[in-house]
Amino acid sequence: MSCYLSTSCFGNTLVSDAIRNCHNLGTKNIELSAPHKFQNINNLEKELYKYNDNGFFFTLHNYFPTPEKSFVLNLATNDELSMESNLNLIENVKRLCLASKSPLYGIHAGYLRQAKPSNDGMFIFEKESISYSKALNLSVAFVNKIAPSFEELGLKLLIENLFPSPKIKHSLFCSFEEISEYMSQIPKSVGILLDLAHMKISSNIYGFNKDLFLESFMMNFADRLYEVHISDNDGIKDQHLGIKENSWVINAIKLIKQDNSLIDLERIFCLECHNASTDQITKSLNLINQIIA
């Protein structure tokens, strides 16, 4: 077992170039993520097939594959066109999971506000917000709609925790209570992707203890935790920085690694630090691999 590396570390490139860059840093364990240049789904499918016999292992994440027309993937949307875009992306996700032999697909839980993509890859959220309960119901309904098709294909669908901003609550699935409420309403076949950096921001803004959160999370959801995203930040913004020996993340990885609840798949640890140099990425991978190998 060694750490996966997200292709988001080499964003705005062709997928094949990002895979090659990940491989050049010494790994064939790769998470296919955004942002990348648009490629025809048929061509991308054929391209991913070729890696199957060359020792590569993949997992898929959120806004991948890149659609021809950009949109914000939001499971809690009540807009018909956005919902259609969501469903089209999900159909392509399933095709590429099979082509790449990825056992997992992790997706963000959703937002209380409609949003548009900006040129820098960030979201521009609308001022108007729906209630938390309505956003929760919309997101849960979407997951319940798509989960059976993932299960039929032998694919594990995962929901990823998000985080609030200091001024506005715009995301679902941020605290332990929110995760518990959400997971109680979706099929047991659906797992969790725990983003440690997102959790760090949530703990800072909501004022809960990271260590106590993680203890409670592992006690209640270890058997549904299939992937862990790793990066660091200042506790306010999702900066996707590399990790250091004194990072809190190190102790979190050690605690999670001690658990052996999963019986059907091996838990994946994935480095997602697209605001780090190649040297920082390499050092971060080495630190993680010393723990999980």
Summary of the structure (lengths in Angstrom):
residues: 293
radius of gyration: 17.7
end to end distance: 5.3
largest distance: 49.2
contacts: 977
relative contact order: 0.13
helix: 43%
strand: 17%
